[in-house]
Amino acid sequence: MSADGPVPEATSTGDPFDEAVLALDLTGGDRLVLPRGVAQVRPDAPAAVLVVDLAGRRVLYANEVAGQLAPGLHLPVPVEEWAAAADLRDLDGDQLDETAHPLSRIARFEPVAGQGVSAARRSDLGRSREPLWVVALPLDDAPDLQGRALVVFLPVRDREEMQQRAAEAHGRASSSTSTGRTSAVSVREAAVLATGLSFTVADAREPDLPLVWVNPAFTAVTGYTFEQAVGRNCRFLQGPGTDRTATLRMREALETGRSITQVLLNYRADGTAFWNQVAMSPVVDADGQVTHYVGIQTDVSGRIAADAERDRALAAEQAARADAELANSRLQLLAEVTRQLSEVTDAQAAVDRLAHLVVPGLGDFAMVAVVGDDTSVAAQPPDDDGGAGATPASRRRHGLRDVAWWHHDGTRLDLVRVVAQRRLDELSGEGQRVLQSLLGPGALTVAAPGTTEDGRPVLDRLAGLLRPGPSRDALLELAPSSMATWSLRSAGRTLGLLTVGTDAERAPLTARDVDLGADIAARAGLALDRSRLFRQQRDLAEGLQRSLLTLSPGAVPGHVNVAVRYVAAAEAARVGGDFYDVFTQPSGAAVAVIGDVMGHDTDAAASMAQLRSTVRTLGMLTDDGPAEVLRRADALMRASGMDTTATAAVVRLPEPDAPGAEQAPVLVEWSNAGHPPPLVLDDDGGVRLLTAPATDLLLGVDPGTARRQTQHPLRVGATLLLYTDGLVERRDMPLQQGIARLQEVVARVAPQAVDHHQLLDLVLAEMLPEVATDDVAVVALCLT
């Protein structure tokens, strides 16, 4: 109950600070409800502190922050001068009159329970016209400080309705003074308590800096009464958990007369701990001697707890993010391995990529061994003594051979190479048993970090897998901190081994690394099996194609030298329709045929074989010219029901006359059914095409087509080149452009070739892409 009557209960705002602190029980039974604006004080921000001589109306002392508010003054100065230098105004920036000015009020011994003002100067408090909350406390109870007051300027969170709340605080403080001095003091100090700040004054002239004054907020926070605290150094708040380094920093600052702010773990009178933010500022006299220290103490346990919780949450978030990033990187590595291995069909290229892909994502070095296609990996008993003589190397290897290795450090790559190339031949008895376990279903061997199950260091265990020799020496020099080997398996077969190791500078492989390696090995096994299957199918298709294209023994006449090449498409099992043939007619003339049946499947291959046999039969039994051979073949295709189309070119080279001083050129005859034109490399190096005014229709379109035949002289020593469109046609290069490029390539490489066989090899090396998408057949005939 106040002098004005009952004080309304504090309205709940949902802020426990409003209800728990702002409604205070005062001495004498009164209850004071302070304005909520006081709760907006920022106790963790720096405060400006003044010591005012009330009788002389002078500012005797200002701490560093207060000096920033009113710079350039040499204390002591009148309170009016200090207020003018700080340009103290109300919260709206208007001038304060004498009755409302907080420094004037305290100089008139009028208590200031809390008032909102603003200061114009830039300081640690913030930018110009920063709102401040002012509290003024008389120090009558402090020895040697009677007649003086402590004035504190505190930054506030915001200034909403601050002016109104400040007016309410002043009105309640004035009303309370009518009840007597005790009630007035309680009001003044309750205002400070509402800020959560405790104020202390210590005597710097005494050896142990004893406290000479504490306010009731200090008692409320610490549990120590005025009588229990005064006369003692404030170290009584310290306890077993107090950081001695922090207290040492405070002692050094106080001994040198410097201000300091420090957060300490202190203890209340009941033994409970709390985090105390202590700001100590020296008070100096006219001679510049430190006479007292003003302490502003704030219970920041909530802030520390919140910071700790924030740090824990941040650490948990960072850990979760790190785990997510690690998981994402592992998924990316697995996806990249899957993507890259799916792009290659060559086994050697696949294992080379695998060795490079797992380094350094999974380990520092890697080795890959594969099993030969025709090798069985059935379990074989290892040598009991691990010696080299009892079991042949071929059996010790179990068909395995190391074919790829990699290290991210190029200077250590040779060490990995030596280990990879020699390890299978230098396995000890224990190494043979480990290898046997790897060849079994689902086998996995991992050298754990630290020590193995039998207590031996990892490097000793790894070295024990090898007999003394170059591989073991290189392994010891590598000094891996861990190694793991996974079986590369598919369809129940072991196709190879993947070994990954970490250098001593890198953390050993973890269980998650081992799981990732197992996933990679599973995908690599499938890719390796797919590449082997592809190669086997391609070899089978190419073998079938070659068997269909074999030239008959004795069919090639003696007046021409013949070289042929066939290159299958890169796609497995794609037998094509390209064909060629060279045979002799009854007259002795040589006939060369080149053609391409549409399609790339077994039907195309069957049609190709049938058409090739038809042209050979028709051409070998008669001396018909090229046009007639093609006409009759076209008619026979229709009669036999061969439902396909094909391009073809037939060239007839009669025997040259007997050699003489002036040997006459041979008249070459040819007919073209929609096929790329043959090419002639003259004996003088010139390159030209055998072209006709028009190209006839493809075979299989219209058997009644009139086939034209063209003649062209050809000197002895010239080379005739026939080819299919796979040599000159690309998706990004039209046929005519490809033919022109072929002419340029032949002219350029011909001087380098010792014979027409090498000529074809050089031409193919220049003309074929890295991955052929179409079959290619080439025939070279050199007229002798």
C-alpha positions in Angstrom: 0.0 0.0 0.0 1.4 3.4 -1.0 0.6 6.9 0.2 -1.7 7.4 -2.8 -3.8 4.3 -2.0 -3.8 0.9 -3.4 -1.4 0.3 -6.3 -3.0 -1.6 -9.1 -1.5 -5.0 -9.8 1.0 -5.2 -12.6 -0.7 -6.1 -15.8 0.7 -9.4 -17.2 2.4 -8.9 -20.4 3.7 -12.4 -20.9 7.2 -11.2 -19.8 8.1 -12.9 -16.5 10.6 -10.1 -15.9 7.7 -7.6 -15.7 5.8 -9.5 -13.0 8.7 -11.0 -11.0 10.8 -7.8 -10.7 8.7 -4.7 -11.3 6.2 -5.4 -8.5 8.3 -5.0 -5.4 7.5 -5.3 -1.7 8.9 -2.2 0.0 10.0 -1.6 3.6 7.0 -0.9 5.8 4.7 -3.2 3.8 4.2 -1.0 0.8 4.2 -2.5 -2.6 5.6 -0.6 -5.5 4.8 -1.3 -9.2 7.6 0.3 -11.3 7.1 1.3 -14.9 7.9 -1.5 -17.4 10.3 0.9 -19.2 12.9 0.1 -16.5 12.9 -3.5 -17.7 14.0 -2.3 -21.1 17.5 -1.5 -19.7 20.3 -3.4 -21.4 22.4 -4.5 -18.4 24.9 -6.3 -20.7 25.9 -3.0 -22.4 28.5 -0.5 -21.0 27.1 2.0 -18.5 28.2 5.6 -17.9 29.0 6.3 -14.2 29.2 9.7 -12.4 30.0 10.6 -8.8 28.3 13.9 -7.9 29.1 16.2 -5.0 25.5 17.1 -3.9 26.3 20.2 -1.9 28.7 21.6 -4.4 26.6 20.5 -7.4 29.8 19.2 -9.1 30.7 16.1 -11.1 33.7 14.7 -9.3 34.3 11.6 -11.4 33.2 10.2 -14.7 34.2 6.8 -16.0 35.5 6.2 -19.6 32.0 5.8 -21.1 30.7 8.9 -19.3 33.8 10.7 -20.6 32.8 9.8 -24.1 29.4 11.3 -23.5 30.9 14.6 -22.4 34.4 14.8 -23.9 37.0 17.5 -23.3 36.1 18.3 -19.7 38.5 18.5 -16.8 36.8 17.4 -13.7 35.5 18.5 -11.3 32.9 20.6 -13.3 29.4 21.8 -12.4 26.7 19.4 -13.1 25.2 21.9 -15.5 28.4 22.1 -17.5 28.7 18.3 -17.8 25.0 18.1 -18.8 25.6 20.7 -21.5 28.7 18.9 -22.8 26.7 15.7 -23.0 23.7 17.6 -24.5 21.3 15.7 -22.4 17.7 16.1 -23.6 14.5 14.3 -23.3 13.8 11.2 -25.4 12.3 13.4 -28.2 15.4 15.6 -28.3 13.8 18.6 -26.7 15.5 20.6 -24.0 15.0 19.6 -20.3 13.9 22.3 -17.9 15.6 22.7 -14.5 12.9 20.7 -12.7 13.0 17.8 -15.0 16.8 17.5 -15.6 18.0 14.4 -13.7 21.4 16.0 -12.7 19.6 19.1 -11.4 17.2 16.9 -9.5 19.9 14.8 -7.8 21.8 18.0 -7.0 18.7 19.2 -5.2 18.7 16.0 -3.2 15.7 14.8 -5.1 15.8 11.1 -5.8 15.8 9.8 -9.4 14.1 6.5 -9.5 14.5 6.2 -13.3 14.2 8.7 -16.1 14.4 8.5 -19.9 16.8 10.9 -21.6 18.9 11.0 -24.7 22.5 11.9 -25.3 24.0 13.4 -28.4 27.6 12.2 -28.3 28.8 9.0 -30.0 30.1 6.6 -27.5 30.3 2.9 -26.6 26.6 3.3 -25.9 25.8 3.7 -29.5 25.0 6.4 -32.0 23.9 10.0 -31.4 20.5 10.6 -29.7 20.7 7.2 -28.1 18.0 6.7 -25.4 19.3 6.3 -21.9 17.8 5.4 -18.5 19.1 7.4 -15.6 19.2 6.2 -12.0 20.7 8.3 -9.2 21.6 6.9 -5.8 22.9 8.8 -2.7 25.9 7.2 -1.0 25.1 8.4 2.5 25.8 5.0 4.0 29.3 4.8 2.5 32.2 6.1 4.7 33.9 9.2 3.3 31.2 9.4 0.6 28.5 11.1 2.5 26.9 14.0 0.6 27.7 12.3 -2.7 25.6 10.5 -5.2 26.2 7.8 -7.8 24.6 8.6 -11.1 24.3 5.8 -13.7 23.3 6.2 -17.4 22.1 2.8 -18.8 21.3 2.1 -22.5 17.8 0.9 -23.2 16.5 -1.6 -25.7 14.0 0.9 -27.2 12.2 4.1 -26.3 8.6 3.2 -26.9 6.4 5.0 -24.3 9.6 5.7 -22.3 8.7 9.3 -21.6 5.3 8.3 -20.1 6.8 5.5 -18.0 9.6 7.8 -16.7 7.0 10.3 -15.6 5.1 7.5 -13.8 8.3 6.5 -12.1 9.0 10.1 -10.9 5.5 10.5 -9.7 5.6 7.3 -7.6 9.0 8.2 -6.2 7.7 11.7 -5.1 4.6 10.1 -3.5 6.7 7.6 -1.7 9.0 10.2 -0.1 6.0 11.6 1.9 6.0 8.3 3.9 9.4 9.0 5.2 13.1 8.6 4.5 13.0 4.7 4.7 10.3 4.4 2.1 12.0 7.0 -0.2 15.3 5.1 -0.1 13.4 1.9 -0.9 11.8 3.4 -3.9 15.0 4.8 -5.2 16.8 1.6 -4.8 14.0 -0.5 -6.0 14.3 1.3 -9.3 17.8 0.1 -9.6 16.9 -3.4 -8.5 14.3 -3.4 -11.4 17.2 -3.1 -13.8 18.8 -6.2 -12.5 22.0 -4.3 -11.5 23.8 -4.4 -8.2 26.0 -1.5 -7.3 29.0 -1.6 -4.9 31.6 0.8 -3.8 35.0 -0.3 -2.6 37.7 1.7 -0.8 40.8 1.8 -2.9 42.9 3.4 -0.1 42.6 0.3 2.0 45.0 -2.6 1.3 42.4 -5.2 0.6 39.8 -3.0 -1.3 37.0 -3.6 1.2 33.4 -2.9 0.2 32.1 0.3 1.9 28.6 0.3 0.3 26.3 -2.1 -1.5 22.7 -1.4 -2.6 19.7 -3.7 -1.8 19.9 -5.2 -5.3 23.2 -6.7 -4.3 21.5 -8.3 -1.3 18.6 -9.5 -3.5 21.0 -11.1 -6.0 23.7 -12.5 -3.7 21.8 -13.1 -0.5 24.5 -11.2 1.5 23.2 -8.3 3.6 24.7 -4.9 3.8 26.3 -5.7 7.2 27.7 -9.1 5.8 29.2 -7.5 2.8 30.6 -4.1 4.0 34.2 -4.3 5.2 35.1 -7.3 3.2 36.8 -7.8 -0.2 34.2 -9.0 -2.7 36.2 -12.2 -3.2 33.8 -13.8 -0.7 31.5 -14.3 -3.8 34.1 -16.6 -5.3 34.1 -20.4 -5.0 35.5 -23.6 -6.3 34.3 -23.0 -9.9 35.6 -19.5 -10.2 38.1 -19.0 -13.0 41.4 -18.0 -11.3 42.7 -16.6 -14.5 39.7 -14.2 -14.6 40.2 -13.1 -11.0 43.9 -12.5 -11.7 43.0 -10.2 -14.7 40.7 -8.2 -12.4 43.4 -7.9 -9.7 46.0 -6.7 -12.2 43.5 -4.1 -13.5 42.6 -2.8 -10.1 46.2 -2.6 -9.0 47.0 -0.4 -12.0 43.9 1.8 -11.7 42.2 0.6 -14.9 38.6 -0.2 -15.6 37.7 -3.8 -16.4 34.6 -5.8 -17.2 34.8 -9.5 -16.4 32.3 -12.4 -16.2 32.9 -14.6 -13.2 31.2 -17.7 -11.7 30.2 -16.4 -8.3 28.3 -18.0 -5.4 25.3 -16.7 -3.4 25.1 -16.9 0.3 23.1 -20.2 0.1 25.9 -21.7 -2.0 24.1 -21.6 -5.4 26.2 -20.5 -8.3 25.4 -17.7 -10.8 27.3 -16.0 -13.6 28.1 -12.4 -12.5 29.2 -9.7 -15.0 31.3 -7.3 -13.0 32.3 -3.8 -14.3 34.8 -2.0 -12.1 35.5 1.7 -12.6 38.1 3.7 -10.6 37.0 7.0 -8.9 39.8 9.5 -8.7 40.2 12.6 -6.5 41.5 16.1 -7.5 45.1 14.9 -7.3 44.4 12.0 -9.7 44.6 9.4 -7.0 42.2 6.5 -7.1 40.0 6.6 -4.0 37.3 4.2 -4.7 36.1 1.6 -7.2 32.4 1.6 -8.3 31.2 -1.8 -9.2 28.2 -2.6 -11.4 27.2 -6.2 -11.2 24.7 -8.1 -13.3 23.4 -11.6 -12.9 23.9 -12.9 -16.5 23.2 -16.5 -15.7 20.3 -16.5 -18.1 22.4 -15.0 -20.8 25.3 -17.5 -20.2 22.8 -20.4 -20.2 21.3 -19.1 -23.4 24.7 -18.7 -24.9 25.7 -22.2 -23.8 22.5 -23.6 -25.2 23.0 -21.6 -28.4 26.6 -22.9 -28.6 25.3 -26.4 -28.0 22.6 -26.0 -30.6 25.2 -24.4 -33.0 27.6 -27.2 -32.4 24.8 -29.8 -32.9 23.8 -27.9 -36.1 27.4 -27.8 -37.3 27.8 -31.5 -36.5 24.6 -32.3 -38.3 25.7 -30.1 -41.2 29.1 -31.8 -41.3 27.4 -35.2 -41.2 25.1 -34.2 -44.0 27.9 -32.8 -46.0 29.9 -35.9 -45.4 27.0 -38.1 -46.4 26.4 -35.9 -49.5 30.0 -36.1 -50.5 29.9 -39.9 -50.1 26.7 -40.0 -52.2 28.3 -37.8 -54.8 31.4 -40.1 -54.9 29.2 -43.2 -55.2 27.1 -41.5 -58.0 30.3 -40.3 -59.8 31.7 -43.9 -59.6 28.5 -45.3 -61.0 28.2 -42.7 -63.7 31.8 -42.9 -64.9 32.0 -46.7 -64.8 28.7 -46.9 -66.7 30.2 -44.8 -69.5 33.1 -47.2 -70.4 33.0 -50.6 -72.0 36.7 -51.3 -71.9 37.7 -53.3 -68.8 41.1 -51.6 -68.6 39.6 -48.2 -68.9 37.1 -49.1 -66.2 39.7 -50.2 -63.6 41.9 -47.2 -64.4 38.9 -44.9 -63.7 38.1 -46.8 -60.5 41.6 -46.3 -59.1 41.4 -42.6 -59.8 37.9 -42.1 -58.5 38.4 -43.5 -55.0 41.5 -41.3 -54.5 41.4 -39.1 -52.5 37.7 -39.3 -51.8 38.0 -42.6 -50.0 41.7 -43.1 -49.4 45.2 -41.8 -50.4 46.1 -44.7 -52.7 44.3 -47.5 -54.5 45.2 -50.7 -56.3 42.9 -52.8 -58.6 43.5 -56.5 -59.5 41.4 -58.4 -62.0 40.9 -62.1 -62.8 41.6 -63.3 -66.3 38.5 -64.1 -68.4 39.4 -67.8 -68.7 40.8 -68.2 -65.2 39.1 -70.2 -62.5 39.3 -68.8 -59.0 38.3 -71.9 -57.2 39.8 -72.2 -53.7 43.3 -73.6 -53.6 45.1 -74.5 -50.4 47.9 -72.0 -49.6 51.4 -73.0 -49.0 51.9 -73.9 -45.3 55.3 -72.2 -45.2 54.4 -69.4 -47.6 57.5 -70.3 -49.6 58.0 -69.6 -53.3 58.8 -73.1 -54.3 55.9 -75.2 -53.2 53.2 -73.6 -55.4 53.7 -72.1 -58.8 53.2 -68.3 -59.1 50.3 -68.9 -61.5 48.5 -70.8 -58.8 49.4 -68.4 -56.0 47.9 -65.6 -58.1 44.6 -67.5 -58.7 44.4 -65.9 -62.1 44.7 -62.4 -60.5 46.8 -59.6 -62.0 47.2 -56.0 -60.8 46.3 -53.8 -63.7 45.7 -50.3 -62.1 47.0 -48.3 -59.2 47.0 -44.6 -58.2 48.3 -42.3 -55.4 47.2 -38.7 -55.1 50.9 -37.8 -54.3 52.9 -38.3 -57.5 56.1 -38.7 -55.5 54.7 -41.9 -53.8 53.1 -43.4 -56.9 56.2 -45.6 -57.7 55.8 -47.1 -54.2 52.2 -48.1 -54.9 53.3 -49.4 -58.3 55.9 -51.7 -56.8 53.5 -53.0 -54.2 50.8 -53.7 -56.9 53.1 -55.3 -59.4 54.8 -57.7 -56.9 52.3 -58.3 -54.1 50.5 -61.3 -55.6 53.8 -63.1 -56.2 55.2 -62.3 -52.8 52.2 -63.3 -50.6 53.1 -65.1 -47.4 51.2 -68.1 -46.0 49.0 -65.7 -44.1 48.6 -63.5 -47.2 47.5 -66.6 -49.1 44.8 -67.3 -46.5 43.6 -63.7 -46.7 43.4 -63.9 -50.5 41.4 -67.1 -50.2 38.9 -65.4 -48.0 38.6 -62.6 -50.5 37.8 -65.0 -53.2 34.9 -66.4 -51.3 31.3 -65.0 -51.5 30.8 -61.7 -49.8 34.4 -61.6 -48.5 35.9 -58.4 -47.1 39.2 -57.8 -45.3 39.9 -54.6 -43.4 43.0 -53.6 -41.5 41.6 -51.7 -38.5 43.3 -48.5 -37.2 45.5 -48.6 -34.1 46.1 -52.3 -33.4 44.4 -55.3 -34.8 42.5 -57.9 -32.8 45.7 -59.9 -32.1 47.3 -56.7 -30.7 49.8 -56.2 -33.5 50.2 -52.7 -35.1 48.4 -52.4 -38.4 51.6 -52.0 -40.4 53.1 -55.1 -38.9 50.0 -57.0 -39.7 50.0 -55.7 -43.3 53.7 -56.5 -43.7 53.0 -60.0 -42.4 50.9 -60.7 -45.5 54.0 -60.5 -47.7 57.3 -62.3 -47.8 60.5 -60.3 -47.6 61.0 -58.6 -50.9 60.4 -55.4 -52.9 56.7 -55.3 -52.4 57.0 -55.6 -48.6 59.8 -52.9 -48.6 57.7 -50.6 -50.6 54.7 -51.2 -48.3 56.8 -50.4 -45.2 57.9 -47.2 -46.8 54.3 -46.3 -47.6 53.5 -46.9 -43.9 49.7 -46.8 -44.3 47.6 -46.1 -41.3 44.9 -48.5 -42.6 44.1 -50.6 -45.7 40.9 -52.3 -46.9 40.4 -54.8 -49.7 37.0 -55.5 -51.2 36.0 -58.2 -53.7 34.7 -57.1 -57.0 31.9 -59.6 -57.6 29.1 -60.1 -60.1 26.8 -63.1 -60.7 28.4 -65.1 -58.0 31.9 -64.7 -59.4 34.9 -62.8 -58.1 36.2 -60.6 -60.9 38.8 -58.7 -59.1 39.9 -56.9 -55.9 39.9 -53.2 -54.9 42.4 -52.2 -52.3 42.4 -48.7 -50.7 44.8 -47.4 -48.1 45.4 -44.2 -46.1 48.7 -42.5 -45.4 50.0 -42.0 -41.9 49.0 -38.3 -42.1 45.4 -39.2 -42.7 42.8 -40.6 -40.3 42.4 -44.4 -40.8 39.4 -45.7 -42.6 36.2 -45.8 -40.5 33.3 -48.2 -40.5 31.4 -45.7 -42.7 34.4 -45.7 -45.1 34.3 -49.5 -45.2 30.6 -49.4 -46.0 31.1 -46.9 -48.7 33.9 -48.9 -50.2 31.7 -52.0 -50.2 29.0 -50.0 -52.2 31.7 -48.8 -54.7 33.1 -52.4 -55.0 29.6 -53.7 -55.8 29.0 -51.2 -58.5 32.6 -51.7 -59.9 32.0 -55.4 -60.0 28.9 -55.0 -62.1 30.7 -52.5 -64.4 33.7 -54.9 -64.8 31.4 -57.8 -65.6 29.5 -55.6 -68.1 32.7 -54.6 -69.8 33.9 -58.2 -70.0 30.6 -59.3 -71.4 30.7 -56.5 -73.9 34.2 -57.4 -75.0 33.3 -61.1 -75.3 30.2 -60.3 -77.4 32.1 -57.9 -79.6 34.9 -60.3 -80.2 32.3 -63.0 -81.0 30.5 -60.7 -83.4 33.8 -59.5 -85.0 35.0 -63.1 -85.3 31.8 -64.0 -87.1 32.0 -61.0 -89.3 35.6 -61.8 -90.3 34.8 -65.4 -91.0 32.2 -64.2 -93.4 34.7 -61.9 -95.1 37.6 -64.2 -95.5 39.1 -64.1 -99.0 39.1 -67.5 -100.7 42.6 -69.0 -101.0 44.0 -68.6 -104.5 41.1 -66.4 -105.6 43.2 -63.2 -105.8 45.0 -62.9 -109.2 48.7 -62.4 -109.3 48.7 -59.0 -111.0 47.3 -57.2 -107.9 48.5 -57.0 -104.3 45.5 -56.8 -101.9 45.2 -55.5 -98.3 41.9 -55.6 -96.4 40.9 -54.2 -93.0 37.6 -54.6 -91.1 36.8 -52.6 -88.0 33.7 -53.5 -86.0 31.5 -50.9 -84.4 32.2 -50.2 -80.7 28.8 -51.5 -79.6 28.9 -55.1 -78.6 27.2 -57.8 -80.7 26.5 -55.4 -83.6 27.4 -57.6 -86.6 27.1 -55.3 -89.5 26.3 -55.4 -93.2 29.7 -54.2 -94.5 31.4 -56.6 -96.9 34.2 -56.9 -99.4 35.6 -59.5 -101.8 38.4 -59.9 -104.4 38.3 -62.7 -107.0 39.5 -63.6 -110.5 37.3 -64.0 -113.6 37.9 -66.7 -116.3 39.8 -64.1 -118.4 42.2 -63.5 -115.6 40.8 -60.0 -114.7 40.7 -59.1 -111.0 37.4 -58.0 -109.6 37.1 -56.1 -106.3 33.7 -55.7 -104.6 32.8 -53.4 -101.7 29.3 -53.1 -100.3 27.1 -52.2 -97.3 23.8 -53.9 -96.5 21.5 -51.7 -94.5 21.2 -52.5 -90.8 23.3 -53.6 -87.9 21.9 -56.9 -86.7 22.0 -60.6 -87.5 19.5 -60.1 -90.3 21.9 -57.6 -91.9 24.8 -60.0 -91.5 22.8 -62.8 -93.1 21.8 -60.6 -96.0 25.4 -59.4 -96.3 26.7 -63.0 -96.5 24.0 -63.9 -99.1 24.7 -60.9 -101.3 28.4 -61.3 -101.1 28.0 -65.0 -102.2 25.7 -64.0 -105.0 28.1 -61.3 -106.4 31.0 -63.7 -106.1 29.2 -66.5 -107.9 27.9 -64.2 -110.7 31.3 -62.6 -111.1 33.6 -65.6 -111.0 31.7 -67.8 -113.5 31.6 -65.2 -116.3 33.7 -62.4 -117.7 30.7 -60.0 -117.3 31.6 -56.4 -116.6 30.8 -54.7 -113.3 27.5 -53.2 -114.5 26.2 -56.6 -115.6 27.3 -58.3 -112.4 25.3 -55.7 -110.4 22.3 -55.9 -112.6 22.1 -59.7 -112.3 22.7 -59.5 -108.5 19.8 -57.1 -108.2 17.5 -59.4 -110.2 18.6 -62.4 -108.1 17.9 -60.5 -104.9 14.3 -59.9 -106.0 13.9 -63.5 -107.2 15.2 -65.0 -104.0 13.0 -62.7 -101.8 16.0 -60.9 -100.2 14.1 -58.0 -98.6 16.9 -55.5 -98.1 18.8 -52.7 -99.8 22.5 -52.3 -100.2 25.1 -50.1 -101.7 27.9 -51.7 -103.7 30.7 -50.8 -106.1 32.4 -53.4 -108.4 35.8 -52.7 -110.0 37.3 -54.8 -112.7 41.1 -54.7 -113.3 42.3 -56.5 -116.5 45.8 -58.0 -116.5 48.4 -55.5 -117.8 50.2 -56.0 -121.0 53.7 -57.6 -120.9 56.2 -55.1 -119.4 58.0 -53.0 -121.9 59.7 -49.7 -122.3 56.3 -47.9 -122.6 53.8 -50.1 -120.6 50.3 -49.0 -121.5 47.9 -48.1 -118.7 45.1 -50.6 -117.8 41.5 -49.6 -118.5 39.8 -50.0 -115.1 36.0 -50.6 -115.4 33.6 -49.9 -112.5 30.0 -49.6 -111.7 28.5 -47.9 -108.6 25.2 -48.7 -107.0 24.9 -45.8 -104.5 28.2 -46.4 -102.9 31.0 -43.8 -102.0 33.3 -43.5 -105.0 36.6 -45.5 -105.0 39.8 -43.6 -104.6 43.0 -43.8 -106.7 46.5 -43.2 -105.4 48.7 -42.8 -108.4 52.3 -43.8 -108.4 53.3 -40.1 -108.4 51.4 -39.5 -105.2 48.3 -37.9 -106.7 44.9 -38.7 -105.2 41.7 -38.7 -107.2 38.2 -40.2 -107.1 36.7 -42.6 -109.6 33.5 -40.8 -110.3 30.8 -41.0 -113.0 28.3 -38.3 -114.2 25.6 -40.0 -112.1 25.3 -42.7 -109.4 23.0 -45.6 -110.0 20.3 -46.7 -107.5 21.0 -49.0 -104.6 20.6 -52.7 -105.0 17.2 -54.0 -103.9 15.2 -50.9 -105.0 14.4 -51.6 -108.7 15.8 -54.7 -110.4 15.0 -53.1 -113.7 17.4 -50.3 -113.2 19.9 -49.7 -116.1 23.4 -50.0 -114.6 26.1 -47.9 -116.1 29.7 -48.8 -116.5 32.7 -46.4 -116.6 36.3 -46.9 -117.7 39.4 -45.1 -116.5 43.1 -45.7 -117.3 45.2 -46.8 -114.4 49.0 -47.1 -114.5 50.9 -50.0 -113.0 52.0 -49.1 -109.4 48.8 -47.2 -108.7 46.7 -48.2 -105.7 42.9 -48.4 -105.8 41.1 -47.8 -102.4 37.6 -49.0 -101.8 35.8 -48.3 -98.5 32.4 -48.2 -96.8 30.7 -45.1 -95.5 31.7 -45.8 -91.9 35.2 -44.5 -92.8 34.0 -41.0 -94.0 30.6 -40.3 -92.6 29.9 -38.8 -89.1 27.0 -37.1 -87.4 29.0 -33.9 -87.4 30.6 -34.4 -90.8 28.7 -34.8 -94.1 29.7 -37.5 -96.5 31.2 -35.3 -99.1 33.3 -33.5 -96.4 34.5 -36.9 -95.1 35.5 -38.0 -98.6 37.5 -34.8 -99.1 39.2 -35.4 -95.8 40.0 -39.0 -96.8 41.7 -37.7 -100.0 43.8 -35.3 -97.9 44.8 -38.0 -95.4 45.8 -40.6 -98.0 47.9 -38.0 -99.8 49.6 -37.1 -96.5 50.3 -40.5 -95.1 51.1 -42.4 -98.3 54.8 -41.3 -98.3 55.2 -42.8 -94.8 53.8 -46.2 -95.8 56.2 -49.0 -96.8 53.4 -51.0 -98.4 49.7 -50.9 -98.9 49.1 -52.8 -95.6 50.7 -50.0 -93.6 48.9 -47.5 -95.7 45.6 -48.8 -94.5 46.7 -48.8 -90.9 47.8 -45.2 -91.2 44.6 -44.1 -92.9 42.4 -45.9 -90.2 44.4 -44.3 -87.4 43.7 -40.9 -88.9 40.1 -41.3 -89.9 38.4 -43.4 -87.2 37.0 -41.7 -84.2 37.9 -42.9 -80.6 34.6 -44.8 -80.4 33.5 -46.2 -83.8 29.7 -46.1 -84.2 29.6 -47.9 -87.5 31.5 -50.8 -89.1 34.3 -50.0 -91.5 35.6 -52.1 -94.4 38.5 -51.0 -96.5 40.2 -52.7 -99.5 43.4 -51.6 -101.2 44.5 -53.1 -104.5 47.9 -52.3 -106.0 48.3 -52.9 -109.7 51.7 -54.7 -110.4 
